[in-house]
Amino acid sequence: MTRKVKEHGLRGLGTVLHVMGNKLIAKGGRIKVERIINSVVMTEKRRKIGKVYDVFGPVNRPYIGIKAFKGVKEEELKRLANKRIFVL
């Protein structure tokens, strides 16, 4: 499925580690940090779930703070734990 996602213009952001209310923490892959602040975050099925609001930790594999959009329910966010997420 990853190849199909890349063909549609999505770039891998990382893997969701924690969900706390309407916020998520993800472990980033090898990404350009300066280009992802305020980027829209999506699931593999192209569902928009939120925006990147913070990047912290080591430069080569940072942690990413994501704030969920208002329409996204907490149960849906909890199902994303240990799943890959993407940015446009």
N, C-alpha and C positions, 0 to 999 in steps of 0.2 A: 504494500500500500504506500510506502514511503516514496517510491519512484513516481507513482501517480500524483501524489501531493506536490512534489517538486515540479512536475510538468504544469501544474495549475498556478504557479507563481508564489507558492508559499515556501517560506524558509523555516527550517527547524529552529526553535527557540530553546527548548530544553524539556525537562521532565518535572512535573508537579510533585513537590515534596510535602507541602502542608497547605491546609485550607483552614482559614480562621475567619468565620463570618463571611464578609464579602471580599476578602483578600486571599491571595494565593502567594506562596513562595515556590519558585521553581529553581532548579539547578540548571544553569545555562550550559550550553555547549560552546563550541568555538565560534563566537559571534563578535561583531563589531559593536562594542558597547555604545559608542556615541551615536549610533544610528537607530537604536531601538527605543529610546525614551519616547513615550506617547504613541508607540506603535500599537495597532489593534492586534489583539491576541485571539487566535482561533483554535478550534479543535481540528482533528484530522478530517472530520466530516464537514469542515468549513463553517461551523457555528461560531459566531463572534461571541466571545465571553467577557472581554474586558480590554484594558489598556495597561501598558507597562508604565509604572509610576516611579520605580526606583531600581537601581542596579548597585550591588555592593559585594564585597568579598574580593577574592583574587581576580586579577585582570584576565588571566587565561581561561578560567572557568567560573564566571561570576554567578551570584545568586540574583534572582530577578523578582521584584515585588510587582504584583499585578492586582489592580483594583477592578472588580467585576462590574459589568454594566447593571443598571437597576432591574432589568427584566430577567436576569439570570438568577435562578433559585439556588439556595444553599445546597440542597440535595444534589442538584446537577453538578455543582462545583466539587462536592465530596466524591462523586464518581470519577473525577479527573485525577485523583491521587494516583501517582505512579504512572500516569499516561503522558505521552509526548504532546507538546503544544507548539504552535507555529505562529509566525507573523507574516504579514504581506510583504 
